[in-house]
Amino acid sequence: MSEPPAVAGGQFVIIAPMISDQEELEEVRAYDNAKSSIDQAIPLAQAIKEIEDDLVS
């Protein structure tokens, strides 16, 4: 049998779903910001090459 959630002040505290919800909200906001950006999209392979080139130089 698994352990119950942590108890604080006599109440059950469930943290993991709140963290998951917060992370999902951040991902949605990042996606929305990327979609509304005027930056030009480039192929993934090109992006990786540019990042690697920047790390080397």
HELIX and SHEET records of a PDB file:
HELIX    1   1 ALA A   16  SER A   36  1                                  21    
HELIX    2   2 LEU A   44  VAL A   56  1                                  13    
SHEET    1   A 2 VAL A   7  ALA A   8  0                                        
SHEET    2   A 2 GLN A  11  PHE A  12 -1                                        
END                                                                             
